[in-house]
Amino acid sequence: MLPLAVLVLLSQLGAADISIEIASSSAQVEARFDFGQVADSVRFSLIRLPGQAVEFVNLEGVGASTQSSEEDGLVWVTAALEESSTSVRYRVSGSLARIPIPVPVVAAEPGAGAVRISVRGLDADARFHEGFPRLVLRSDGSAVAQLDNVPSFVRPPPRRSAWSVNRGAQLLVVGLVVGASVVWILRARRRTRAGSS
Amino acid sequence: MGVVLPVVLVIYFGLVLGIAIWTSFHTRTEEDFLAAGRSIGPVVGGAVLAATQISAGTVVGTLGRHYLTGVSWWWIWFGVWAGWLVSAFFVAPKLRRFGALTVPDYVGHRFGSERARALAAVLIIVSYTIYLVAQFQASGEIALAVFGIQPLTAMLVVVASTALYTLLGGVRSSSYIEFLQTLIMVTGLVIAVPVLVDHVGGFRQAVSFLESLDARLIGWYYGPKEIAAFGVAFGLSIAAAPYEMTRFYSMRDERTVRQAIGVSIGFQFIIGLSVMAIGLFTRVLFPTLASEDQASSIMAFEVLPPIVGALLIVAMLSAIMSTVNSILLVTGAGVAHDLYGKFIRPDASQAHLLAVNRIAIVVLAIIPIFFALQKYGDVQAIVVEQSKFIASFFFVPVVIGLNWRRGTAAGAIAGMLGGFLACLIWEFTGQSGFASHGIDAVEVGVFTSLVLFVLVSRFTRPVPEENLSTFFPKRS
């Protein structure tokens, strides 16, 4: 996994709108960030998975002094901000098991639900709530998540027929609760019988 | 999460209320209320000790520290477990044999001094009020992240529900409820780990990303000296923690206490590992949270599948409630049993003392809310501070006092006061110099307490033999 970063320094993230269009062999991502104020620079980190290529198409709202450097597998891109908002467009090819998202180093206000992620091109029969983040299918065919924080990546949800750790974990919890209840009831009955005899 | 979280919460609070009502029928005397009639066994006892130890400081604070600083915080657990082992071999059996109701009871009897008892009660109340601040602050963080409600509302709900079950059944109800809470915590935390591993794409990918983000996350964020200082603070405070020691009194006998400590360490090992893994994986998923204290609730609410997430949120609330409950039992008893019952109304009836205890619990639960709303630091930092104070004034009179018969009342008073003040002064004057001198306030506090305890004891009248005979075998 090779993290890639774009550098810009600010105090708070006002809003983020991330659109992902998944095709058969690649995904197009457009991530728009609103910082509410103009500042000198901003910084993002972006995970690049093994077997995955990330090609930047366009950076908007940044100055000409944008630079990039790589240290220990981490690519830093420092960009001067010309406006209070910036937009990053890139193409991800190769493995699409996780689609990386540029994460600004500044956080959004807690509880504000400032981060909106929209994914298109997913299978209609996918279990949307088992992806990361949990997605909700809209009538226009897109799957949407509203979060407080920008995630490192979007993990497309599994197909309905596929087994998933999420599903296994839920079944395990239900099984444990039912099993513990049965054991407790049996022990209580045994004690009652022992007490009455 | 939809309807799953409300349903799980209703089931959980229903169970808690049911246990509290059931146990209230068995709570008639002060001994029932404060020591569960000495009836708790090793498994329930071990779970109770774990639940008391695992607080908001762990599921919110420690998890947040792992999120922020990586794996090195894990090493402080060895300090915690060392403290438990000291307690198991040098403290718990003797205290259980003594069979008091409160920890100041021990201080008063061991040193034959009501002044020492009163001082211990006051210092315990002060230190644990700080601890409650951390618990309430954590409940506010969870409420804001999960339910979007204001921290004050969440704090009032936690106080009301915890005070209710504490008031109804005392230690007996809290013991069975904490057994349930430990099972929920272990289940929720352990099941969350594979789900997160699956999301991040495996351990190697997670480690690789964290290493790139900040190499200290998987190495040494804190230096060995700092880790040692934190570990010492936790270890020394655990070895003599009044809220844990009170639980020893409720167990059947000395053997049960030792077994329970072993069971408790087992639970803590599992919980500690899970908390570290969850903190690190949450950093991979959300590298920049506004507050590290939100890592646990964000992860439970936004990452985990609904049933597992709901279980984990309940586990976090359980951890807070179980610790708040334990602290309220100790501080309430400090006011009612050790101060009111001994100095103000020594002739008070059992019913009267029980009523005062319950009023004290309500009042002492409300005071820390004010401080929690000010947010003086992150949850883990507040927990560390109270641990330092507890260790500084209590480790020596308890651990040394139980194992050195020459300790006197004057020595205990000097040790408690001196340790507390030394820690306080060092904390507010010398902390910034930690990196250069490497000496933490807890080390200064405990050392001062030890020196004063030994020196003053050497030059003052020994404690009468009838007081010592409970703790030291007669010389043949």
Interface residues (C-beta under 8 A of the other chain):
Chain A: M1 L2 P3 S45 I47 L49 P50 D72 G73 L74 A97 R98 V103 P104 V105 V106 A107 A108 E109 P110 G111 H129 E130 F132 P133 R134 L147 D148 N149 V150 P151 S152 R155 S164 V165 N166 R167 G168 A169 Q170 L172 V173 V174 L176 A180
Chain B: L144 A145 G148 L183 T187 I191 A192 P194 V195 V197 D198 H199 G201 Q205 S208 F209 E211 S212 L213 A215 V284 L285 F286 P287 T288 L289 A290 S291 Q294 I298 E302 V303 L304 P305 P306 I307 V308 L311
